[in-house]
Each structure stands twice: as structure tokens, then as C-alpha cells.
Amino acid sequence: MRWACVAVLLVTASGWRPRLTCIPHWYVAASFYTSSSIPDGGDQVASVLTLLLIPVALGDPRRWHWQRLSPSADETSSELRRWTTVGAACFTFAVQLQVAGIYFQSSIAKLSHQEWADGTAMYYWAFDPSFGASGWLSPVFRVITGWGPTVTFLTWVPIPSVLTASVWNGSR
């Protein structure tokens, strides 16, 4: 089953026939999320986003999603094409709203932790045994995070950029 899932994901990533690959793509994402022994928030997000993208992909008449959409590419009526376009726009907006909510929540949640508020979180993450820099990067991070203003800058830069991304994604 693992190799079947890899095959589905490779075909989906190649962009071949979005109409045919959207449902298997969602099924793989949802199956991975529900069967994972250590579920992750990112797995849940992938499952939800692939579900929201099904109506968008079902209305896509292209052979490859890398091609431009030509007016004569779809054999359906212009009225049906208009409704598919409206549906795709609505579901794309739902995806943008979901992502904006995630970014907004993550930026606000960071501020409730002392390390993020005082600007030292990047120092701790850089040297965390599981997530931090290892090997040749460790001395580089030690130099970068050894000076207070640099580590504070590196800690606080993601927060406004995440807030900006949440506003930008939600407003388009």
C-alpha cells in the first residue's frame, strides 16, 4: 500500500489529469492522517486542504495542470463552465481562509510563550536535540545566536511575517 500511495502522489505531483487524481490524492492524505500513529497538525491540514481542492480539480479540464486553460479546452457548455469557475473560486477562497486562520493562530499562540515574548526562542530551537542544527551547522548557529540582538531579531521576524501572510491570504 505504501508504494501505491507513493505512485498516487507522484502522479498527482506531476500534474497529470487533475480531474482524475484529486480524489485519490485526498484519499491518501486522509488515510495517512487517520492511520498515523503520531498524528500531526500538518497531516490534518493536508487532509482538509486536499478535500477542499477536489471541487477545484474536478472542474479543471486540462490534461496537465501546467498548461494554460484555453477557452476551447472544455467540451461543456459555457453556463456549466461559469458555475465550475464560481465553485472553484469559492473553494479556493475557503482554502485561503483556512491557511490564513492557521497562520494567524500560530502567530498569536507564539506570543503566549515567554521565550517568544522575550526574543530567545530561536536560540532554544537552534540547539534543540530533535529540531535544532546538527553537524556543521551547529557552530554557525552558535555564532549567529550568540549575540542578543541577532537572536531577538531572528525570533521576532516570523511573527509579523506570519500575521502579514494570514491577512494577505485571507484577503485575496
N, C-alpha and C positions, 0 to 999 in steps of 0.2 A: 504493500500500500504506500510505503514511503516513496518508492520510485514512481508510482503512478501520480502521486501528489507533486513530485518534482517535475514530472512531464507536463502536468496541467499548468503549473506555474511558469515553466519555460515557454510553453506555447502562448500563454496569456501575456507574458512579458515581451514576447516577440511582436505582439500587436496583431496577430493573425485573427481575423474574423471576430471582432468584439462581440457580435451578437451570439456567437456560439460558445465563447469562452467565459462570459461573465458569470453564468450560474455555476459552472464547475469551480471557478475562481472563488466565489463566495463560499461554496461548499467546503473547499479545502481550508479557507480561513476560519470558518465557523467550526469545522471539525477539529482543527488544531487548537482553537481556543477551548472548546468543551472537553477535549481529551487530554489536555496538557496537565501534567502532574503538578506543575508550579505555574498557575495562570498569571499572566502579566496584563497590566492595563493596556499595553500596546497591542496585545493579541485581541483583546476585546474591541478596541478601536478599529483594528483591521477588519474584524468580522462585521462590525456595524457599517463601516465605510464601504466595504465591498457589497453589502446588501443594498445600501443607498445608491450605488452606482449601477445596479442591474437595470433599472428603467432607462438610464442614460445610454448604456451599451446596447440594450435591445432596440433602441431607436436609431442606432448607428448603422447605416447601410454600407459602409466601406469594407473592402476586403482586408485592408491593413489600416490600423489606426494612425499610421504615419502619413497616410495620403491626405490630401486636401479633400474636403467634401464638395463634390461637384453637384450642380443643380439637377443634372440628369442621371445621377448615380442611383437614385432610388426610384423603383418602379411603382411606388404607391402614389396615391392622389396627393395633390397639393394641400388639401384640407387635412388629411391624415398626417402629412409631413409637418404642418403647422402645430398640430396637437402634440406630436412627438417632440418637437422643438420646445414647446412650452413645458411639457413634462420634464424634459431633460434639464431645462433651466431651473425648474423648481427643485429637483433632486440635487442638482449641483449646488444650489443655494443652501439646501439642507446640509450637504457635506461641509460647505464653508462655515456655516453656523456651528456645526459640531466641532470642527477644528478650532474655531475662534473660542468656543467655550472651554475647550481643553487648555489652550494656551493661556487664557485669562485665569482660569482656576489654578494652573500651575504657578503662575507668577504671583498671585495673591498668597498661595499656600507657602511659597518660599519665605515671604516676609514674616511669617509667624514663628520661624525658627531663629534662634539667637545668632547662629553662625552666618545666616544670610543677612540679617539685620545689621550686624557689626562688620560685615565685609570680609570675614575669614573663611567662608565656606569653601572657596576654591582651593585653599591650602589643604583642608582636610580631604577633599575629594582627590586632589592630586597625589596624595600619599596613601589613600585607602588601599588595602591589600587586594581587594576584589576589583575595584574600578579604576584605581589610580595608575599613574605612569609606571612602567616597569622597564627594566633593562637600561638601554642607553638614554631613554627619555627622563629617567628619574633625576639625574644630575641637572638636566636642562630645566626641569620644573622646580628643582630646589633653588636654582638661581633666580628664576622668574618670580617665584612666590616668596622669596626671601626678603623682599622689600615691601613694607606695609602698603604704600600707595599702589603698587602694582597688583598685589593680591586683592586689595579692595576694589580696584578698577575691574579686574577680571571677574570678581564675584558679582558686582552690581550691573555690569553691562548686559547680561542676559535678561534681567528683569524688565527694563524699559523696552528692549527689543521684542520680548515675548508679548508685552502689553501692546506694542505697536502692531505686531503681527496679528494679534487677536482682533484689534479694531479694524485693520486693513482687510483681513479675510472675511470678517463679518459684514463689512460694508459694501463689498463689491457685488 
